[in-house]
Every structure is written in C-alpha cells, then in structure tokens.
Amino acid sequence: MSEKIYEYKDDNDWFVGRWTGTFSFDGFVSLDNDILELQGSLSRLISSGQSNPASSAGNILLLRFSSVLRLLAFVADMINQELGRHLEVRQHQGAVLMIEQERLLLIHLPQSGLPLSALSEGGLPASFGDTILIATRNDGKTKEFSGIFAKLGLKVENLNDYPDLPDVAETGTSFAENALLKAETIAKLTGKMVLADDSGLKVDVLGGLPGVWSARFSGPDADDASNNAKLLHELAMVFDIKDRSAQFHTTLAVAAPGKESLVVEADWPGYIALQPKGENGFGYDPLFLVGETGRTAAELTPAEKNQLSHRALAVKKLMEVFPEWQAKHSL
C-alpha cells in the first residue's frame, strides 16, 4: 500500500488522494448519483487486469468539487503513478473521456448529452478535440502552456508546427483586441481551434506601460535584455519598492471558424525589483517580484510558476467555462 499523498488544489476544486485497499470518494461535498456512478466505473477500471484488485485502489477526498474533467485527470495521474498505466483524460464537446493507448475506457457525458454529430462512421473522432494550437512561436510561452494543459489531457501545438503561416500583426490597442485578432485569424487560416494570448507587464507608476507594447518596449529590435534594461532605466528614480507595484496581465482568446470566440483575463500582482534575479522564465521574469515573497518569477521553478502565474490564473478561468463553450458550439 503506497504512503504517497496526492493533491490537486485551485479556487474551485480541491482533491486529496491516497492509495488504499478500496476505491471510493469521500469528503465535504454531496456525493450525488452522478459521482457515485463515476466511482463505480473507476473502481471497475482500476481492477481490470489486476491480479489482486483489492490491494490496488484509491481513496479520494473531495474538499471542493466543480469539474469532472479535473477530477478524472487527478485520478488518472494517481493510477498511472501507482500502477504504471498510461491513462489520458481528454474532452470533446463537453464530454470527458478516459483513454489508454487510443482505447476509450470511460466516458462522462454532460447533462445536456453529447450531440450525434460527435459520432462518425468509425465512432468518436480520433482527435476528441484534445489539441489546441497556440498562436505563438515563443517556445518559452509554449512550454508554460504545455505544462498547464498537460494535467487536463490537452496536447499543445504552436505556430512552429505550421511554418507557412504568416505572422499576425498586433495592431490592437488593448490586450483583448490583440488576442482576438491572433486567435480568429489563425483559426480562419488553419480551420483549427486556436488559443491566443496577449500578455504583458503593467507598471502602475508608468501609467500601465509597457502594457500591450511589452514585447517591443525598447524598440522594433527589442529582446528580453533590452526591454529589462529600459524598464530599469524608466524606474531609476523610483526607490521605494512599494512605489514599483506592477501586474503581469494575460488575456486568453479561443477561436474556431464560424464560432463565437471565448475571452478570459487575469492579473498577477507584484513589484519591479531593483535588479534582475533568477535564471528561469523569460521576458520580464527576472525583474518581477512575486507578491510579498521577495522572489522574482525567474527564481520560481516551472511547476511553481504554473500554479501562480497570470497565464495559470487565466487558464484556470478558461477551463471553468471552456467545456460549456465547446459543447455549445459543437467543435
């Protein structure tokens, strides 16, 4: 019996799990018939192929619960680590699917059901809507999104996988305008579901600059080093750290051809350091002090940043509304 404790926690869901002799859900939330049916299905899935099923099961404590997608991703991670299996959790038009080696083992339908259009002659389509094209060529940004989406069973592509696509000029005057422009343009050109973000740093004493111009703050040939140097120059006479307050901002837009786009936004509050620190991350991370921690974003591990960052916060918001949007528009 494993002594390892598993945990997933965000604003809406909080699961704690331990491998025990029986599989069950417990906790402080109401275990309705839907959850009890899911419990039975998971118990059967775990015991399949096990020589001693009674010793191969887990107990999941539901402290907060809102998303079947996140719950099944959490359970799949436990099973994979404990039993060496290769379960994946994907979503399609509001349905949540558990798959192993391209075999569908479990499906949880939304209350509204699954449209018949989701079925083809060969059954469910192979992609299950599990791939998102990120409208960026930035490998650092793509790596962050990949880490965030991995636990949700979503695979990530970026524009480097489509070298013939043109660059989309960010001509908008707001983060939302730029994110929508990129997402909708690339979706139209590729016919794919596209996630675009427009992110930047807003410094209060600079009136919100560099804002939408964050990537090119130091000029048309800007890079991370020159942008950071310009920001330090602009704040050279601001000595009190409390007067150097700032927020990393992200707007996420999801688009698909002929569909109404989805937009969410999030801010990550902090301060601008007096000098760069840390080797991780990219962009303004070496100068961005995270809240009151005294550490810059570049001093966080990728796992820590994926829990705290503006993109992580925006993705959490996106995942709360994405299944409903996906089912509504029958991607």
N, C-alpha and C positions, 0 to 999 in steps of 0.2 A: 504494500500500500504506500503510495507516494506521500511524502510530507510537504510537498510543494504547495504553496498557496497562490492561486491565480486571481488577478483583479483587473477589472476594467471600470473606469470612472469618468464621467463627464457631467455636464449640468443636468442631463435628463435620464441617464442610465448609470447604475452602479451595481456591478456583479462581483461577487467573491466566490471562488470555486476551489474545491479540494477533491482529489481522487479518493474515493471510498469504496465500500463494498456494494453500494446500491446507487442507482441514479435517481435523482429527484430534484425538484425545485422547491425552495423554501424562501421565507423572507417576510417582509413587511408590506408586500403588495398583494392584492387579491388574485388568487390563482383561479381564473375563470376556466371554462371548458376548453377554450382555445389553447391556453397554456398547458392544461392537463393532457390534451391530445398531443401537443408537441412533445411533452415529457415522455409519453408512451412511445412515440415514433423514434425519439432519440435513444431511448433505452433499448429498443429493438436494433437500431443501427449499431450501437456500441457493442452489443452482444454478438452480432453477426460475425462469424469467423473466429470467435474467441474460444479457446479450449476450456477456459474457466470464467464464464461471463460474470459470475457473482463477485469476482475479485477485480473486475475491470469496469468500473462505473464511477460517476462523479456526482457530488452534491453541489448545487449552485444556489447561493443565497442571493435573492433578488432584493436589494435595498432600495433601488429605484428602477423603474422599468417603463420604457416608452417604445422601444424599437426591437421588433423581432429580428431585423437584419443584424443589429449589433449583438443581440443575444446569441444568435446562431454562429456569428463569426467568433464570438468568445468561446462557445462550446467547441467549435471546430478546432480552434487553436489548442485547447486542452487535450482533445482526443489525439491530435497529431503529435503533440509532445509526449503524451503518456503511452500511446500505442504504436507510434511510428507510422501512422496512416498519412494520407495525402488529400485530406478533405479541403474543398474550396467552397466558399459561400459567394453566390452571385445574386444579382437581382434582375428582374425583367418585368417591366410594366407593372410594378407594384408587388409582384410575386417574389418570394425569397427562395432560392434554390440551394441545396447542398449536393455537391458533385464530387466524385472521386474518379480520377483517370477517365474523364469525359463520360462517366455514367451518372445519371441522375438518381440519387438515393432518397432525397426528401424534397418536398415542395410545400411551402406555406403560402396559401392564397390570400390576397387582400379580401376584405369583407365584401367588396363590390364584385369579386370574382376576377377571372382572367379572360380577356377578350378572345374569341375564337380566332381572330386574326393573328394571335400569337402562335398559332399552330400552323405547321406546314405539312406537306405530304409525308415528310420524314419525321414528324413530331415537332418538338420545340426546336427553334432555330439554334444553330451551334453557338452563336455569339452570346446569347442571353442578355444582350445589352450590357456586357460587362467590361467593355473597353471605352475609355474616354480619351479623346485626342486633346492634349493640352496645347493651346495656341502659343507656344514659345519654343525657341531654340536654346534656351538657357538650361544647361544641364544641372546647375545647382538648384534652380527652381523646380525642375522636373523631378530631381531626386527627392526633394521635400514632399511634393505631391504624391510620388510613388509610395513613400513611407506612410503617409497619411491614409491613402486609399487601400493599401495592401490588406489591412485588417477588415476592410469592407468587401473584400473579394473583387475589387475593381482593378483591371490592368490599365496601365498608362502608356500612351504613345505621345510623342511630341513632333514638332514640325521637322526635326531632323530625319524622321521616317518618311517625310514627303518633301524631298529636296527641290522639286519643281514648283512648289507653291510660292507665290510671291509674298514679300513682306507686306504687312498691313500697316500703313502709316497711322500713328496715334495722333489724330488731329482733333480729338475731343478736348473740351475744356474741363472735364470732370473725370474722375475715376470710372464712374458708371458708363459714361459715353464711350470711353476708350475700350472698356471690357466688352461692351455690347458690339462695338464696331468690329473688334477682332473675332469674337465668337461667331457672329452672324455671317461675316464674310467668309471665314474658313469653312463653316458648315455648308454654306451655299456652294463653295468650290469643290468640296470633298463628298458631300452627301452624308457626312458622319455627324454624330453627336460630339459637340466641341465644348470644352471648358476653357474659358479665357479669364485671365485675371488682370487687373491693373492695380499695382501695388506701389506704395511709395511712403516716404517719410514726411511727416508734417511736424515742423518745429514751431511752437507757439510764438516765441519772441520774434520769429521771422514771418509772422502772419500766415503760417501754414506752408511756407516754402520748405523744401523744394517741391513738395506735392506731386502733381502729375508730371513734373519735369525732373523727378528724382534720378532717372537713368541718364539724363543728359544735363545735369545741373552745372557741370563745369565746361560745357560746350559740346559741339557736334562730335568731337572725337573723344568724348568722356570715357573714362574707365573707373573702376571702383576706387583706385588710389587717388585719382584726381578729384573725384566727387567728394571723397572724405576730406581731402586737403582743403577744398573750397569751403566745405561746411565748417571746419575748424577755424578757417580764416573769418567767416561771417560771424562766428561766435567768439572771436578773440577777446572782445571787451566784456563778455558776459561771464563773470567769475563764479557766481553762486550757482551751485548745481540745481537748486530749486527753480532758478530762472531759465534753466535749459531744458524744460519739460518738452516732451515730444510724444508722438504716437506713430507707430507703424500702422498703415491702413491697407486693407485689401478689399476690393470689390470683385466678386466672382460672378460670371455670367455663363449660363449654359444655354446653348442654342442647337437647334436641329432644323433642317429645311422645312419651311412651311409651318413651323410651330411657334407658339408664343414663348419668348425667352424667359428664363428664370434668373433673378438677380438677388444676391445677398451681400452684406457688408459687415466688416468687423474691424475694431481698433485694438492695438496692443500698446498700453501706456508705458512710458519710461522717461528717460532723460538722456541727454547727449554728454558723453564723457569728455574729459579734458584731453585725453589722448587715446589712440586705439589700443585695444587689448584683445587677445584671443586669436586662435588660428582656424576656427571653424566658420562655417557660413560663408556669406558673400555680401556684396553691396555695402550697406552702412552698418552691418552687424558688429564690426569691431568698435564702433562708437556708441552703439545703442545700449544704455544701461537698463536692464530689465527691472521695472518697478523699483522697489527698495532693496533689491538683493545685493547691489554692488557689483554684480557680474554683467558683462556685456553679452549680447546674443551670440557673439563669436566664441564665448567661453562655455556655452552650453553644448552638451552632446546632441547629436541629431535627434535622439529619442526625446530628450528634454524639450528641444525646440518644437518638435512635432506635437507636443502636448500643450505648449504655451503660446505659440506664435500667432500673429494676425491671420496667417493662412490657415493654421489649425482651427482657430476660432471660427473663421468663415466657413471652413469645410464642415465643421460640426453643425453650423446653422443650415448649410446646404443639405446635409444628409437628413435633417429633420423634415424637409419639405420635398426633397428630390423624388422619393418613391411615389408620392401623390401626383407630382408634376409628370413623372414618367408614365404613370397609368393613364392620366387624363389625356395625354397627347399621343398615346399608343405608338411609341417609338418603334 
